[in-house]
Amino acid sequence: MAKLPVEYIILGVGCALTWLIFILTLAKFSKLCSQFTSFRKNVETDLTGMGTNIRKMQISFQELTVEQRRTNKLLIELIEAQKNANPLNGLEYELVEEEEVIQD
């Protein structure tokens, strides 16, 4: 039998190691892609849930604003009624009306 030259053996080992590195890199990339897909699904789910919660908060704030306006109107009516029916002796007070700012 003829012996193979050392160069061929080194070339064969080098090719095998290069192929092994390529396969391992491909496996890591595949794992990264699957993790990215999983991460994307989780983020989409979280964003959908956040959107629903933000809408609920906005509705609650609108309801609170309407209730605060109603309370302010009732308080002004009560102060006017108190002022007309039984003036407060020696007590000075001032009603300050603020402009309504509507933001969308």
N, C-alpha and C positions, 0 to 999 in steps of 0.2 A: 504494500500500500504506500501510496505517496503521501508525504506529509504536506499539510496546508501551510503556506507561508504565514508568518506571524501577523503580517499586515491584514490578511483576510480575517483572521480571528479577531483582531482589534476592531476592524470595520464591522464585523458581525455583532460584537458586543456593543459597540457604539450605536448601531442601528436599533438593537433591541432596547437599549436604555432610552434612546430618543423616542421610540414607539411607546414605551411605558410612560414617559413623561407626557406625551401627547394624550394618551388615554386618560391619565389621571387629571390632566387639565380639562379635558372634555367632561369628565365626571363632575368636577368641581363647578364648571360652568352650568351644567345641567341642574345641579343642586341649587345654585344661585338663582337660576330662572324659576324653579319651582317655589323657592322662598319668596321671590319677588311677586309671583302670581298670588300666593297666599297673602302676602302683605297688602297687595292691591285690593283683594276682596275684603279684608278686614277694614281697610281705610274707607272703602265705599260704604260699608255697613255703618261705620261710625259716623260718617258725614251725613248719611240719611237720617240717622237717629238725632244728630245735632240739629239738623234743619227742622225736624218736628218739634224738638224742645224749644228752639228759638221762636218758632211761630207761636207756641203756647205762651211763652214769656211775653211776646209782643201783645197778644190778646189780653193777657192779665194786666199789663201796663196800661193798655187802652181802657180797660174796665176801671182800673184804679184812678185814672185821670178823670173819667166821667164822674165817678163817685166823689172825687175831691172837688170838682166843680160844683156838684150838687150840694155838697156840704158847705162850701164857701157861700153859695147863694142863700142857703138856709141861715147861716150865721149872720150874713148881712141883713136879712129880713128880721132876725131876732134882735139885732142891735138897733135897727130902725124902730121896731116896735117898742123896745125898752126906752129908747130916746123919746119917743112920742108919748108914751104912757106914763113913765116915771123917770124924769130926767135925773141923772146922777148928780148929786150935789158936790160941787168943787172938783169933780173928776173930769179931766179933759182927755179926749181920745180922738184919734184921727183914722179915717178909713183910707187905706191906700189900695188903689186898684192897679193891677199889673196887666200889661198887654199880654194877650194870649199868643203863644208861639206854637204854630202847628208845623210839625216836622214829619215828613214821610220817609 
